[in-house]
Amino acid sequence: MLIRVRPRNGLSAVSAASRRPALARLLQYFGSSLLLAFASACTITPATRPALVIPPQAINSAALDEYRTAVAKRIVERNPSRVLHGTPQAMLRSLVVVSFTVNRDGQIVKSSVYRTNGDYDSEATALVTLRHSAPLPPPPAHLLNSIGQLELFEDWLFNDDGKFQLRTLASPQAQNLN
């Protein structure tokens, strides 16, 4: 773009670039080199997180199995109308794996679907029945991690009618499709 100005001695053409502020001209000439130089002068220190220490008993132990059974029983007793009694069908409608974290008081700190076949109704049922069971039994102190929590996984096994069993307490599955 040309800008025409009328100096004392007649018309002349002046480029728009010469009218730009000095910083804009520097960025045009040096571009990314200048930005990198400014950025390298800055330091960013990420926030430090406390190390999460998980006790060995919380990985695989009889105490963990006992607690997992107590949690499953609590979920079943708080949701009796949704629980399947008897043998799960041979070809399940859905298997939903839920990850959840329990604090020292048995409160559910967080929960989410960890694995699923995409059956949203079953996913919602699994999460709702877990939340409806709160508070869960308080976990044994020796299973808690360094921030006083325990992370668990449980599998909800769904029949076509929408009723479920928890894998921890499940009956053996039917062997044929009849």
N, C-alpha and C positions, 0 to 999 in steps of 0.2 A: 504494500500500500504506500502510495506516495502522498506526501502532504506538500502542498504548494504554499509558500510564504512569500511575502513581498518585502525583500530587504531593500535598503536605500538604493542599491544599484540595479534593481530590476528583479525579475522572477528567477527563482532557483528551486531545484527539487531537493528536499531533505527526506531522508529515509526515516521511517517510523522507528527503526531500531536505535537510531541515535537519540531518540527522545525517551526511550524506556529507562526506568530506574536502573541504577548500577547493579543491584542485586539480581535483577532479571537478566541483565547481560552476562553476569558472572555464571549464572546457572546455564545459560545458553552455551557458553564457551566450554565450561568445565563439566557441566551436567552431573552425571553419576559419580565422577571422581570426587567432586566437592562434597556431595552428600555422604559418600563413604568415609571421607576424612572426618567430617563432623560426627558421624555415627561411631567411628572407632574411638573417638575421644570420650564417648560415654561408656559407662559400665553398667551392666544390669545384673543385679544379684538376686537370684530366685529365692523365694521364701523357703526356709528350711522346715522340713516336716520331721516330726519325731519318728524315730524308727519304730515300726510296728513289729512287736515281738509276739509270735504265736507259740504258746507252750506246746511241747511235743505231745502231751496228752490230748490236745484238741485236734490232732491230725488223725489219729487212729487209735482208739482205745475202747475198753469196755465201758468206761465212764461216759464217753461220747455217745456210744450206742445206747446206753440207758437213757441219757438225756434226750436223744433223738426219738426214742420210743415214747417218752413222757410227752414230748411236744406233739407227736402224731396222735396220741390218745386224746390230748386236749383239743386238737382240731376236730377230731371225730365226735367227741362229746358235745362240742359247741355247735356243730352243724349236722344234727342227726337226719334231717330230711334230705340232705344232699349226698349222704353216704350210701354206697352200694354194699349190701349185705349178700354174701354168697360168693360165687365164682365170677371173676371178670370174664367177659366174652373173649374168644380167641383173637379176633381182630379188633383191637381197641379203636374207638373213635379218635382219641387223642391222648398224647402223653405230654404233660406240661411240667417242666422242671423249674422250680422257683428257688431263687437265692434270696435269703433273708438274714438280717443281722439282728441279734437280740442283745440288749444291754444286761447289766447285772441284776436289774429288777424284773426281767422278763418282758420288758417293753420291746416292741418291734421298732427298731431304729430306721430300717429301710428294707424294702422288698422289691423284687423285680423278676420278670420272667427271664430265665436264663436260656431255656431251650424250648422249642415248641414246633408243632407242625403247621402253625398258622390258623388254628381254630380259635378265633377271638373270644367266642362265648366261653370256651373251656379256660382260656387264659384269665378272663375276667372272674370266672367262678373260683379258680385257684387263688387268686389274689384276695378276693372278697372273703373267702372262707378263712384264709390265714389271718386277715385283719380282724375278722369277727371273733377269732379265738384269743385275741390279746386281752389281758396280759398272759403270756406263756409262763410256764413254771420258771423260776429263776435258775439260771445255769449254775452248776458248781463253780466255785471261785477258781479252782485250778484249771478250768477249761478256758477262762477268759484271756484275751490278748492284753497287750500293754495299755490299751485304752479302755479296758473293762467291757469288751464286747466279744461275742461269739458269732461267727458266720456259719450258716448251715445251708444245706440244699435238701429239698424234698421233691419227690415225684408224685404228681397227681395222675392217676390212671383212670381215664374216662370211658364209660360204656356209651352206646348210642343214645341212651335215654338221658344223658347228662349227669348221671350219678357217678361218683368217683370212689376209689380206694387210694390210700397212700401206700407207696411202695414199702415203707417201713412195716406196715401192718397187713399188707395185701395177702389175700388167699392166692393159691396157685391159679394161674390163668387156664381157661378151658383149652383143650388140645385140638378140638375140631370146630368147624364153623357152624355146626348144627345148634 
